[in-house]
Amino acid sequence: MHTKNQTLIERLIEKTGSGDLHWNATSRPMQYSLSMSANQVIIERTANMGVVKYKFSILDAQGGDIDTITVQSTPSPTADTILLRSLYETARRNANHIDETIDRLLNELS
């Protein structure tokens, strides 16, 4: 993975985790998107016959593909796989409001 892509993904994870970015679920299962000023980024997970893949795409304003990174999960995952899996989980939790839901449930149980 190019270092600029890695930096972008790390920053997306950081900014999402701090609440500065808000992801949306798309019409496709296991796919989440983030719209920015002139671009959109998409992270998705696919699973087929036990093979899990993560795909990160950067799109232009018209929805054209600018760059795509796809990694496959293996028993010994690479740093790229770990990074894209982390972005996927961060985007999924954000889009589905998982942390807010858990906080609300915990408050009800207090």
Biopython code that builds the backbone (N, CA, C, O; Angstrom):
import numpy as np
from Bio.PDB.StructureBuilder import StructureBuilder

atoms = [
    (1, "MET", "N", (0.854, -1.178, 0.000)),
    (1, "MET", "CA", (0.000, 0.000, 0.000)),
    (1, "MET", "C", (0.895, 1.234, 0.000)),
    (1, "MET", "O", (1.888, 1.295, 0.724)),
    (2, "HIS", "N", (0.535, 2.199, -0.808)),
    (2, "HIS", "CA", (1.282, 3.451, -0.872)),
    (2, "HIS", "C", (1.161, 4.180, 0.472)),
    (2, "HIS", "O", (0.115, 4.112, 1.118)),
    (3, "THR", "N", (2.203, 4.863, 0.888)),
    (3, "THR", "CA", (2.203, 5.531, 2.196)),
    (3, "THR", "C", (1.111, 6.598, 2.300)),
    (3, "THR", "O", (0.564, 6.808, 3.383)),
    (4, "LYS", "N", (0.784, 7.273, 1.202)),
    (4, "LYS", "CA", (-0.287, 8.284, 1.254)),
    (4, "LYS", "C", (-1.637, 7.622, 1.514)),
    (4, "LYS", "O", (-2.461, 8.155, 2.258)),
    (5, "ASN", "N", (-1.862, 6.465, 0.903)),
    (5, "ASN", "CA", (-3.104, 5.739, 1.162)),
    (5, "ASN", "C", (-3.166, 5.313, 2.626)),
    (5, "ASN", "O", (-4.206, 5.434, 3.273)),
    (6, "GLN", "N", (-2.051, 4.816, 3.136)),
    (6, "GLN", "CA", (-1.998, 4.396, 4.531)),
    (6, "GLN", "C", (-2.288, 5.571, 5.461)),
    (6, "GLN", "O", (-3.054, 5.431, 6.415)),
    (7, "THR", "N", (-1.688, 6.715, 5.193)),
    (7, "THR", "CA", (-1.917, 7.908, 6.009)),
    (7, "THR", "C", (-3.382, 8.324, 5.953)),
    (7, "THR", "O", (-3.970, 8.674, 6.976)),
    (8, "LEU", "N", (-3.973, 8.288, 4.757)),
    (8, "LEU", "CA", (-5.391, 8.644, 4.604)),
    (8, "LEU", "C", (-6.262, 7.706, 5.427)),
    (8, "LEU", "O", (-7.146, 8.168, 6.149)),
    (9, "ILE", "N", (-6.037, 6.418, 5.336)),
    (9, "ILE", "CA", (-6.856, 5.444, 6.063)),
    (9, "ILE", "C", (-6.693, 5.601, 7.568)),
    (9, "ILE", "O", (-7.672, 5.541, 8.312)),
    (10, "GLU", "N", (-5.462, 5.801, 8.016)),
    (10, "GLU", "CA", (-5.222, 6.015, 9.454)),
    (10, "GLU", "C", (-5.946, 7.266, 9.939)),
    (10, "GLU", "O", (-6.518, 7.267, 11.029)),
    (11, "ARG", "N", (-5.926, 8.328, 9.141)),
    (11, "ARG", "CA", (-6.606, 9.563, 9.531)),
    (11, "ARG", "C", (-8.122, 9.386, 9.531)),
    (11, "ARG", "O", (-8.807, 9.945, 10.387)),
    (12, "LEU", "N", (-8.651, 8.619, 8.586)),
    (12, "LEU", "CA", (-10.091, 8.331, 8.574)),
    (12, "LEU", "C", (-10.499, 7.581, 9.840)),
    (12, "LEU", "O", (-11.534, 7.884, 10.434)),
    (13, "ILE", "N", (-9.699, 6.611, 10.252)),
    (13, "ILE", "CA", (-9.986, 5.865, 11.478)),
    (13, "ILE", "C", (-9.957, 6.808, 12.685)),
    (13, "ILE", "O", (-10.851, 6.785, 13.530)),
    (14, "GLU", "N", (-8.924, 7.624, 12.745)),
    (14, "GLU", "CA", (-8.759, 8.554, 13.872)),
    (14, "GLU", "C", (-9.923, 9.548, 13.943)),
    (14, "GLU", "O", (-10.516, 9.731, 15.006)),
    (15, "LYS", "N", (-10.249, 10.183, 12.828)),
    (15, "LYS", "CA", (-11.301, 11.215, 12.810)),
    (15, "LYS", "C", (-12.689, 10.609, 13.037)),
    (15, "LYS", "O", (-13.558, 11.247, 13.632)),
    (16, "THR", "N", (-12.891, 9.390, 12.568)),
    (16, "THR", "CA", (-14.166, 8.720, 12.818)),
    (16, "THR", "C", (-14.278, 8.378, 14.295)),
    (16, "THR", "O", (-15.325, 8.580, 14.911)),
    (17, "GLY", "N", (-13.199, 7.861, 14.856)),
    (17, "GLY", "CA", (-13.194, 7.503, 16.264)),
    (17, "GLY", "C", (-13.424, 8.684, 17.193)),
    (17, "GLY", "O", (-13.996, 8.526, 18.271)),
    (18, "SER", "N", (-12.982, 9.863, 16.783)),
    (18, "SER", "CA", (-13.172, 11.055, 17.616)),
    (18, "SER", "C", (-14.516, 11.738, 17.351)),
    (18, "SER", "O", (-14.840, 12.748, 17.976)),
    (19, "GLY", "N", (-15.297, 11.178, 16.419)),
    (19, "GLY", "CA", (-16.632, 11.736, 16.157)),
    (19, "GLY", "C", (-16.671, 12.849, 15.128)),
    (19, "GLY", "O", (-17.712, 13.481, 14.948)),
    (20, "ASP", "N", (-15.562, 13.103, 14.450)),
    (20, "ASP", "CA", (-15.519, 14.182, 13.461)),
    (20, "ASP", "C", (-16.090, 13.773, 12.104)),
    (20, "ASP", "O", (-16.464, 14.635, 11.309)),
    (21, "LEU", "N", (-16.161, 12.471, 11.833)),
    (21, "LEU", "CA", (-16.667, 11.988, 10.551)),
    (21, "LEU", "C", (-17.856, 11.066, 10.793)),
    (21, "LEU", "O", (-17.926, 10.379, 11.812)),
    (22, "HIS", "N", (-18.791, 11.061, 9.842)),
    (22, "HIS", "CA", (-20.000, 10.244, 9.977)),
    (22, "HIS", "C", (-20.226, 9.440, 8.704)),
    (22, "HIS", "O", (-20.503, 9.998, 7.642)),
    (23, "TRP", "N", (-20.105, 8.134, 8.825)),
    (23, "TRP", "CA", (-20.271, 7.205, 7.722)),
    (23, "TRP", "C", (-21.730, 6.842, 7.556)),
    (23, "TRP", "O", (-22.524, 6.980, 8.487)),
    (24, "ASN", "N", (-22.085, 6.370, 6.354)),
    (24, "ASN", "CA", (-23.440, 5.920, 6.054)),
    (24, "ASN", "C", (-23.389, 4.521, 5.466)),
    (24, "ASN", "O", (-22.478, 4.182, 4.711)),
    (25, "ALA", "N", (-24.374, 3.718, 5.819)),
    (25, "ALA", "CA", (-24.526, 2.419, 5.177)),
    (25, "ALA", "C", (-25.049, 2.671, 3.771)),
    (25, "ALA", "O", (-25.869, 3.565, 3.562)),
    (26, "THR", "N", (-24.583, 1.896, 2.817)),
    (26, "THR", "CA", (-25.073, 2.020, 1.445)),
    (26, "THR", "C", (-26.170, 0.973, 1.231)),
    (26, "THR", "O", (-26.525, 0.239, 2.154)),
    (27, "SER", "N", (-26.690, 0.912, 0.033)),
    (27, "SER", "CA", (-27.724, -0.087, -0.277)),
    (27, "SER", "C", (-27.138, -1.492, -0.386)),
    (27, "SER", "O", (-27.878, -2.475, -0.381)),
    (28, "ARG", "N", (-25.832, -1.589, -0.483)),
    (28, "ARG", "CA", (-25.175, -2.898, -0.537)),
    (28, "ARG", "C", (-24.824, -3.361, 0.868)),
    (28, "ARG", "O", (-24.329, -2.571, 1.671)),
    (29, "PRO", "N", (-25.070, -4.627, 1.175)),
    (29, "PRO", "CA", (-24.709, -5.113, 2.513)),
    (29, "PRO", "C", (-23.196, -5.047, 2.742)),
    (29, "PRO", "O", (-22.403, -5.279, 1.830)),
    (30, "MET", "N", (-22.827, -4.732, 3.955)),
    (30, "MET", "CA", (-21.423, -4.679, 4.392)),
    (30, "MET", "C", (-20.610, -3.642, 3.615)),
    (30, "MET", "O", (-19.421, -3.840, 3.364)),
    (31, "GLN", "N", (-21.258, -2.533, 3.236)),
    (31, "GLN", "CA", (-20.566, -1.456, 2.541)),
    (31, "GLN", "C", (-20.958, -0.124, 3.183)),
    (31, "GLN", "O", (-22.133, 0.133, 3.444)),
    (32, "TYR", "N", (-19.945, 0.720, 3.430)),
    (32, "TYR", "CA", (-20.154, 1.997, 4.097)),
    (32, "TYR", "C", (-19.446, 3.093, 3.312)),
    (32, "TYR", "O", (-18.365, 2.881, 2.763)),
    (33, "SER", "N", (-20.070, 4.267, 3.267)),
    (33, "SER", "CA", (-19.509, 5.372, 2.493)),
    (33, "SER", "C", (-19.399, 6.620, 3.339)),
    (33, "SER", "O", (-20.132, 6.816, 4.308)),
    (34, "LEU", "N", (-18.466, 7.450, 2.943)),
    (34, "LEU", "CA", (-18.241, 8.745, 3.582)),
    (34, "LEU", "C", (-18.091, 9.774, 2.476)),
    (34, "LEU", "O", (-17.198, 9.667, 1.636)),
    (35, "SER", "N", (-18.966, 10.771, 2.479)),
    (35, "SER", "CA", (-18.886, 11.836, 1.487)),
    (35, "SER", "C", (-18.077, 12.980, 2.051)),
    (35, "SER", "O", (-18.283, 13.415, 3.184)),
    (36, "MET", "N", (-17.154, 13.458, 1.240)),
    (36, "MET", "CA", (-16.342, 14.599, 1.621)),
    (36, "MET", "C", (-16.597, 15.688, 0.592)),
    (36, "MET", "O", (-17.486, 15.534, -0.245)),
    (37, "SER", "N", (-15.862, 16.764, 0.626)),
    (37, "SER", "CA", (-16.167, 17.927, -0.220)),
    (37, "SER", "C", (-16.297, 17.579, -1.696)),
    (37, "SER", "O", (-17.311, 17.914, -2.308)),
    (38, "ALA", "N", (-15.322, 16.931, -2.277)),
    (38, "ALA", "CA", (-15.376, 16.628, -3.709)),
    (38, "ALA", "C", (-15.200, 15.148, -3.990)),
    (38, "ALA", "O", (-15.143, 14.740, -5.150)),
    (39, "ASN", "N", (-15.114, 14.349, -2.957)),
    (39, "ASN", "CA", (-14.863, 12.929, -3.148)),
    (39, "ASN", "C", (-15.710, 12.101, -2.204)),
    (39, "ASN", "O", (-16.335, 12.614, -1.275)),
    (40, "GLN", "N", (-15.710, 10.834, -2.465)),
    (40, "GLN", "CA", (-16.381, 9.881, -1.596)),
    (40, "GLN", "C", (-15.424, 8.716, -1.387)),
    (40, "GLN", "O", (-14.704, 8.317, -2.302)),
    (41, "VAL", "N", (-15.425, 8.176, -0.170)),
    (41, "VAL", "CA", (-14.652, 6.971, 0.090)),
    (41, "VAL", "C", (-15.618, 5.870, 0.502)),
    (41, "VAL", "O", (-16.631, 6.118, 1.156)),
    (42, "ILE", "N", (-15.281, 4.664, 0.109)),
    (42, "ILE", "CA", (-16.127, 3.505, 0.403)),
    (42, "ILE", "C", (-15.241, 2.397, 0.960)),
    (42, "ILE", "O", (-14.153, 2.129, 0.450)),
    (43, "ILE", "N", (-15.736, 1.760, 2.022)),
    (43, "ILE", "CA", (-15.082, 0.574, 2.550)),
    (43, "ILE", "C", (-16.124, -0.535, 2.553)),
    (43, "ILE", "O", (-17.263, -0.334, 2.974)),
    (44, "GLU", "N", (-15.721, -1.698, 2.082)),
    (44, "GLU", "CA", (-16.661, -2.812, 2.073)),
    (44, "GLU", "C", (-15.963, -4.117, 2.416)),
    (44, "GLU", "O", (-14.751, -4.269, 2.258)),
    (45, "ARG", "N", (-16.765, -5.038, 2.885)),
    (45, "ARG", "CA", (-16.295, -6.376, 3.243)),
    (45, "ARG", "C", (-17.102, -7.366, 2.414)),
    (45, "ARG", "O", (-18.323, -7.252, 2.311)),
    (46, "THR", "N", (-16.422, -8.322, 1.834)),
    (46, "THR", "CA", (-17.120, -9.390, 1.131)),
    (46, "THR", "C", (-16.620, -10.712, 1.686)),
    (46, "THR", "O", (-15.463, -10.841, 2.085)),
    (47, "ALA", "N", (-17.503, -11.678, 1.702)),
    (47, "ALA", "CA", (-17.141, -13.014, 2.152)),
    (47, "ALA", "C", (-17.726, -14.009, 1.161)),
    (47, "ALA", "O", (-18.927, -14.004, 0.888)),
    (48, "ASN", "N", (-16.864, -14.854, 0.631)),
    (48, "ASN", "CA", (-17.303, -15.836, -0.344)),
    (48, "ASN", "C", (-16.533, -17.130, -0.111)),
    (48, "ASN", "O", (-15.310, -17.175, -0.246)),
    (49, "MET", "N", (-17.259, -18.162, 0.234)),
    (49, "MET", "CA", (-16.664, -19.478, 0.469)),
    (49, "MET", "C", (-15.511, -19.416, 1.473)),
    (49, "MET", "O", (-14.460, -20.023, 1.266)),
    (50, "GLY", "N", (-15.720, -18.682, 2.551)),
    (50, "GLY", "CA", (-14.724, -18.594, 3.603)),
    (50, "GLY", "C", (-13.603, -17.606, 3.367)),
    (50, "GLY", "O", (-12.735, -17.439, 4.223)),
    (51, "VAL", "N", (-13.607, -16.944, 2.215)),
    (51, "VAL", "CA", (-12.576, -15.953, 1.909)),
    (51, "VAL", "C", (-13.158, -14.561, 2.168)),
    (51, "VAL", "O", (-14.153, -14.172, 1.558)),
    (52, "VAL", "N", (-12.529, -13.824, 3.075)),
    (52, "VAL", "CA", (-12.969, -12.475, 3.420)),
    (52, "VAL", "C", (-12.048, -11.472, 2.748)),
    (52, "VAL", "O", (-10.825, -11.573, 2.840)),
    (53, "LYS", "N", (-12.648, -10.505, 2.073)),
    (53, "LYS", "CA", (-11.884, -9.441, 1.422)),
    (53, "LYS", "C", (-12.392, -8.089, 1.904)),
    (53, "LYS", "O", (-13.573, -7.920, 2.207)),
    (54, "TYR", "N", (-11.469, -7.130, 1.968)),
    (54, "TYR", "CA", (-11.801, -5.744, 2.281)),
    (54, "TYR", "C", (-11.387, -4.901, 1.083)),
    (54, "TYR", "O", (-10.301, -5.072, 0.528)),
    (55, "LYS", "N", (-12.268, -3.991, 0.697)),
    (55, "LYS", "CA", (-12.002, -3.147, -0.463)),
    (55, "LYS", "C", (-12.226, -1.691, -0.077)),
    (55, "LYS", "O", (-13.289, -1.326, 0.426)),
    (56, "PHE", "N", (-11.223, -0.875, -0.315)),
    (56, "PHE", "CA", (-11.283, 0.569, -0.037)),
    (56, "PHE", "C", (-11.210, 1.292, -1.368)),
    (56, "PHE", "O", (-10.298, 1.054, -2.160)),
    (57, "SER", "N", (-12.166, 2.173, -1.616)),
    (57, "SER", "CA", (-12.213, 2.907, -2.882)),
    (57, "SER", "C", (-12.318, 4.396, -2.632)),
    (57, "SER", "O", (-12.994, 4.840, -1.704)),
    (58, "ILE", "N", (-11.640, 5.162, -3.473)),
    (58, "ILE", "CA", (-11.761, 6.620, -3.493)),
    (58, "ILE", "C", (-12.444, 6.965, -4.810)),
    (58, "ILE", "O", (-11.986, 6.566, -5.881)),
    (59, "LEU", "N", (-13.543, 7.709, -4.724)),
    (59, "LEU", "CA", (-14.305, 8.084, -5.906)),
    (59, "LEU", "C", (-14.248, 9.584, -6.130)),
    (59, "LEU", "O", (-14.105, 10.353, -5.180)),
    (60, "ASP", "N", (-14.361, 10.005, -7.396)),
    (60, "ASP", "CA", (-14.423, 11.435, -7.690)),
    (60, "ASP", "C", (-15.866, 11.926, -7.533)),
    (60, "ASP", "O", (-16.750, 11.155, -7.160)),
    (61, "ALA", "N", (-16.099, 13.202, -7.818)),
    (61, "ALA", "CA", (-17.416, 13.819, -7.616)),
    (61, "ALA", "C", (-18.499, 13.163, -8.468)),
    (61, "ALA", "O", (-19.674, 13.202, -8.105)),
    (62, "GLN", "N", (-18.122, 12.567, -9.582)),
    (62, "GLN", "CA", (-19.094, 11.914, -10.463)),
    (62, "GLN", "C", (-19.248, 10.423, -10.146)),
    (62, "GLN", "O", (-20.010, 9.727, -10.817)),
    (63, "GLY", "N", (-18.545, 9.936, -9.146)),
    (63, "GLY", "CA", (-18.635, 8.529, -8.771)),
    (63, "GLY", "C", (-17.639, 7.639, -9.484)),
    (63, "GLY", "O", (-17.687, 6.415, -9.358)),
    (64, "GLY", "N", (-16.733, 8.254, -10.236)),
    (64, "GLY", "CA", (-15.696, 7.479, -10.922)),
    (64, "GLY", "C", (-14.618, 7.024, -9.964)),
    (64, "GLY", "O", (-14.292, 7.722, -9.003)),
    (65, "ASP", "N", (-14.077, 5.874, -10.222)),
    (65, "ASP", "CA", (-13.055, 5.279, -9.372)),
    (65, "ASP", "C", (-11.712, 5.975, -9.583)),
    (65, "ASP", "O", (-11.192, 6.012, -10.698)),
    (66, "ILE", "N", (-11.155, 6.526, -8.506)),
    (66, "ILE", "CA", (-9.831, 7.148, -8.560)),
    (66, "ILE", "C", (-8.763, 6.146, -8.133)),
    (66, "ILE", "O", (-7.712, 6.035, -8.764)),
    (67, "ASP", "N", (-9.048, 5.419, -7.052)),
    (67, "ASP", "CA", (-8.088, 4.450, -6.542)),
    (67, "ASP", "C", (-8.834, 3.392, -5.747)),
    (67, "ASP", "O", (-9.836, 3.685, -5.095)),
    (68, "THR", "N", (-8.343, 2.167, -5.805)),
    (68, "THR", "CA", (-8.954, 1.055, -5.076)),
    (68, "THR", "C", (-7.854, 0.179, -4.501)),
    (68, "THR", "O", (-6.849, -0.103, -5.153)),
    (69, "ILE", "N", (-8.070, -0.243, -3.268)),
    (69, "ILE", "CA", (-7.170, -1.183, -2.611)),
    (69, "ILE", "C", (-8.023, -2.354, -2.145)),
    (69, "ILE", "O", (-9.030, -2.159, -1.463)),
    (70, "THR", "N", (-7.632, -3.548, -2.505)),
    (70, "THR", "CA", (-8.338, -4.750, -2.070)),
    (70, "THR", "C", (-7.336, -5.669, -1.390)),
    (70, "THR", "O", (-6.246, -5.917, -1.905)),
    (71, "VAL", "N", (-7.725, -6.170, -0.222)),
    (71, "VAL", "CA", (-6.884, -7.119, 0.505)),
    (71, "VAL", "C", (-7.725, -8.328, 0.890)),
    (71, "VAL", "O", (-8.942, -8.238, 1.048)),
    (72, "GLN", "N", (-7.056, -9.442, 1.033)),
    (72, "GLN", "CA", (-7.724, -10.682, 1.413)),
    (72, "GLN", "C", (-7.240, -11.093, 2.785)),
    (72, "GLN", "O", (-6.041, -11.090, 3.064)),
    (73, "SER", "N", (-8.181, -11.444, 3.633)),
    (73, "SER", "CA", (-7.837, -11.886, 4.975)),
    (73, "SER", "C", (-7.236, -13.286, 4.914)),
    (73, "SER", "O", (-7.746, -14.161, 4.214)),
    (74, "THR", "N", (-6.165, -13.482, 5.641)),
    (74, "THR", "CA", (-5.478, -14.773, 5.693)),
    (74, "THR", "C", (-5.229, -15.139, 7.159)),
    (74, "THR", "O", (-5.385, -14.289, 8.035)),
    (75, "PRO", "N", (-4.849, -16.377, 7.437)),
    (75, "PRO", "CA", (-4.554, -16.741, 8.829)),
    (75, "PRO", "C", (-3.470, -15.851, 9.461)),
    (75, "PRO", "O", (-3.492, -15.609, 10.668)),
    (76, "SER", "N", (-2.538, -15.373, 8.654)),
    (76, "SER", "CA", (-1.511, -14.440, 9.130)),
    (76, "SER", "C", (-1.705, -13.129, 8.374)),
    (76, "SER", "O", (-1.040, -12.892, 7.365)),
    (77, "PRO", "N", (-2.625, -12.261, 8.861)),
    (77, "PRO", "CA", (-2.952, -11.057, 8.098)),
    (77, "PRO", "C", (-1.783, -10.086, 7.976)),
    (77, "PRO", "O", (-0.966, -9.947, 8.886)),
    (78, "THR", "N", (-1.727, -9.423, 6.832)),
    (78, "THR", "CA", (-0.708, -8.407, 6.596)),
    (78, "THR", "C", (-1.107, -7.111, 7.296)),
    (78, "THR", "O", (-2.237, -6.974, 7.765)),
    (79, "ALA", "N", (-0.185, -6.175, 7.363)),
    (79, "ALA", "CA", (-0.475, -4.861, 7.954)),
    (79, "ALA", "C", (-1.587, -4.160, 7.175)),
    (79, "ALA", "O", (-2.423, -3.479, 7.769)),
    (80, "ASP", "N", (-1.602, -4.323, 5.846)),
    (80, "ASP", "CA", (-2.649, -3.711, 5.024)),
    (80, "ASP", "C", (-4.019, -4.289, 5.360)),
    (80, "ASP", "O", (-5.003, -3.555, 5.448)),
    (81, "THR", "N", (-4.079, -5.605, 5.547)),
    (81, "THR", "CA", (-5.349, -6.249, 5.902)),
    (81, "THR", "C", (-5.838, -5.767, 7.255)),
    (81, "THR", "O", (-7.022, -5.472, 7.421)),
    (82, "ILE", "N", (-4.948, -5.685, 8.208)),
    (82, "ILE", "CA", (-5.313, -5.219, 9.556)),
    (82, "ILE", "C", (-5.832, -3.790, 9.492)),
    (82, "ILE", "O", (-6.816, -3.457, 10.152)),
    (83, "LEU", "N", (-5.183, -2.949, 8.709)),
    (83, "LEU", "CA", (-5.588, -1.547, 8.594)),
    (83, "LEU", "C", (-6.970, -1.421, 7.944)),
    (83, "LEU", "O", (-7.817, -0.682, 8.446)),
    (84, "LEU", "N", (-7.206, -2.129, 6.841)),
    (84, "LEU", "CA", (-8.511, -2.036, 6.181)),
    (84, "LEU", "C", (-9.614, -2.669, 7.023)),
    (84, "LEU", "O", (-10.743, -2.179, 7.027)),
    (85, "ARG", "N", (-9.307, -3.742, 7.729)),
    (85, "ARG", "CA", (-10.298, -4.340, 8.630)),
    (85, "ARG", "C", (-10.656, -3.347, 9.737)),
    (85, "ARG", "O", (-11.824, -3.229, 10.108)),
    (86, "SER", "N", (-9.673, -2.642, 10.258)),
    (86, "SER", "CA", (-9.923, -1.637, 11.291)),
    (86, "SER", "C", (-10.799, -0.502, 10.763)),
    (86, "SER", "O", (-11.717, -0.054, 11.450)),
    (87, "LEU", "N", (-10.517, -0.038, 9.547)),
    (87, "LEU", "CA", (-11.355, 1.005, 8.952)),
    (87, "LEU", "C", (-12.774, 0.494, 8.761)),
    (87, "LEU", "O", (-13.732, 1.207, 9.059)),
    (88, "TYR", "N", (-12.922, -0.725, 8.272)),
    (88, "TYR", "CA", (-14.257, -1.293, 8.075)),
    (88, "TYR", "C", (-15.026, -1.341, 9.396)),
    (88, "TYR", "O", (-16.175, -0.905, 9.461)),
    (89, "GLU", "N", (-14.402, -1.864, 10.440)),
    (89, "GLU", "CA", (-15.083, -1.972, 11.739)),
    (89, "GLU", "C", (-15.417, -0.587, 12.311)),
    (89, "GLU", "O", (-16.480, -0.399, 12.903)),
    (90, "THR", "N", (-14.522, 0.363, 12.136)),
    (90, "THR", "CA", (-14.767, 1.721, 12.620)),
    (90, "THR", "C", (-15.939, 2.349, 11.871)),
    (90, "THR", "O", (-16.813, 2.957, 12.488)),
    (91, "ALA", "N", (-15.963, 2.205, 10.544)),
    (91, "ALA", "CA", (-17.052, 2.752, 9.731)),
    (91, "ALA", "C", (-18.384, 2.074, 10.063)),
    (91, "ALA", "O", (-19.415, 2.739, 10.161)),
    (92, "ARG", "N", (-18.357, 0.756, 10.234)),
    (92, "ARG", "CA", (-19.575, -0.005, 10.557)),
    (92, "ARG", "C", (-20.161, 0.436, 11.894)),
    (92, "ARG", "O", (-21.365, 0.666, 12.009)),
    (93, "ARG", "N", (-19.304, 0.551, 12.896)),
    (93, "ARG", "CA", (-19.775, 0.979, 14.217)),
    (93, "ARG", "C", (-20.342, 2.391, 14.160)),
    (93, "ARG", "O", (-21.344, 2.692, 14.809)),
    (94, "ASN", "N", (-19.697, 3.257, 13.380)),
    (94, "ASN", "CA", (-20.137, 4.642, 13.256)),
    (94, "ASN", "C", (-21.478, 4.725, 12.519)),
    (94, "ASN", "O", (-22.411, 5.374, 12.995)),
    (95, "ALA", "N", (-21.571, 4.079, 11.377)),
    (95, "ALA", "CA", (-22.791, 4.154, 10.557)),
    (95, "ALA", "C", (-23.995, 3.549, 11.265)),
    (95, "ALA", "O", (-25.118, 4.028, 11.109)),
    (96, "ASN", "N", (-23.762, 2.496, 12.041)),
    (96, "ASN", "CA", (-24.856, 1.818, 12.736)),
    (96, "ASN", "C", (-25.085, 2.329, 14.155)),
    (96, "ASN", "O", (-25.913, 1.788, 14.889)),
    (97, "HIS", "N", (-24.357, 3.360, 14.536)),
    (97, "HIS", "CA", (-24.504, 3.995, 15.860)),
    (97, "HIS", "C", (-24.364, 2.973, 16.990)),
    (97, "HIS", "O", (-25.096, 3.017, 17.978)),
    (98, "ILE", "N", (-23.422, 2.065, 16.825)),
    (98, "ILE", "CA", (-23.264, 0.976, 17.795)),
    (98, "ILE", "C", (-22.831, 1.493, 19.161)),
    (98, "ILE", "O", (-23.394, 1.087, 20.178)),
    (99, "ASP", "N", (-21.845, 2.379, 19.203)),
    (99, "ASP", "CA", (-21.366, 2.870, 20.500)),
    (99, "ASP", "C", (-22.451, 3.651, 21.237)),
    (99, "ASP", "O", (-22.586, 3.521, 22.454)),
    (100, "GLU", "N", (-23.226, 4.462, 20.513)),
    (100, "GLU", "CA", (-24.306, 5.216, 21.146)),
    (100, "GLU", "C", (-25.369, 4.271, 21.702)),
    (100, "GLU", "O", (-25.905, 4.497, 22.786)),
    (101, "THR", "N", (-25.666, 3.223, 20.961)),
    (101, "THR", "CA", (-26.658, 2.252, 21.413)),
    (101, "THR", "C", (-26.181, 1.529, 22.662)),
    (101, "THR", "O", (-26.947, 1.356, 23.609)),
    (102, "ILE", "N", (-24.929, 1.108, 22.673)),
    (102, "ILE", "CA", (-24.388, 0.430, 23.853)),
    (102, "ILE", "C", (-24.369, 1.373, 25.048)),
    (102, "ILE", "O", (-24.705, 0.964, 26.160)),
    (103, "ASP", "N", (-23.980, 2.637, 24.835)),
    (103, "ASP", "CA", (-23.992, 3.612, 25.933)),
    (103, "ASP", "C", (-25.395, 3.780, 26.502)),
    (103, "ASP", "O", (-25.568, 3.845, 27.719)),
    (104, "ARG", "N", (-26.396, 3.850, 25.630)),
    (104, "ARG", "CA", (-27.785, 4.007, 26.077)),
    (104, "ARG", "C", (-28.222, 2.786, 26.881)),
    (104, "ARG", "O", (-28.875, 2.926, 27.915)),
    (105, "LEU", "N", (-27.867, 1.597, 26.418)),
    (105, "LEU", "CA", (-28.212, 0.374, 27.143)),
    (105, "LEU", "C", (-27.519, 0.314, 28.497)),
    (105, "LEU", "O", (-28.123, -0.073, 29.497)),
    (106, "LEU", "N", (-26.242, 0.701, 28.521)),
    (106, "LEU", "CA", (-25.518, 0.711, 29.795)),
    (106, "LEU", "C", (-26.137, 1.698, 30.779)),
    (106, "LEU", "O", (-26.236, 1.413, 31.973)),
    (107, "ASN", "N", (-26.551, 2.856, 30.274)),
    (107, "ASN", "CA", (-27.195, 3.844, 31.147)),
    (107, "ASN", "C", (-28.508, 3.300, 31.720)),
    (107, "ASN", "O", (-28.833, 3.551, 32.880)),
    (108, "GLU", "N", (-29.247, 2.566, 30.917)),
    (108, "GLU", "CA", (-30.499, 1.983, 31.407)),
    (108, "GLU", "C", (-30.244, 0.928, 32.491)),
    (108, "GLU", "O", (-31.083, 0.709, 33.364)),
    (109, "LEU", "N", (-29.096, 0.292, 32.424)),
    (109, "LEU", "CA", (-28.775, -0.736, 33.400)),
    (109, "LEU", "C", (-28.086, -0.193, 34.651)),
    (109, "LEU", "O", (-27.822, -0.941, 35.592)),
    (110, "SER", "N", (-27.801, 1.086, 34.660)),
    (110, "SER", "CA", (-27.105, 1.690, 35.818)),
    (110, "SER", "C", (-28.042, 1.845, 37.000)),
    (110, "SER", "O", (-27.631, 2.331, 38.054)),
]
sb = StructureBuilder()
sb.init_structure("model")
sb.init_model(0)
sb.init_chain("A")
sb.init_seg("    ")
for serial, (resi, resn, name, xyz) in enumerate(atoms, 1):
    if name == "N":
        sb.init_residue(resn, " ", resi, " ")
    sb.init_atom(name, np.array(xyz, "f"), 0.0, 1.0, " ", f" {name:<3s}", serial, name[0])
structure = sb.get_structure()
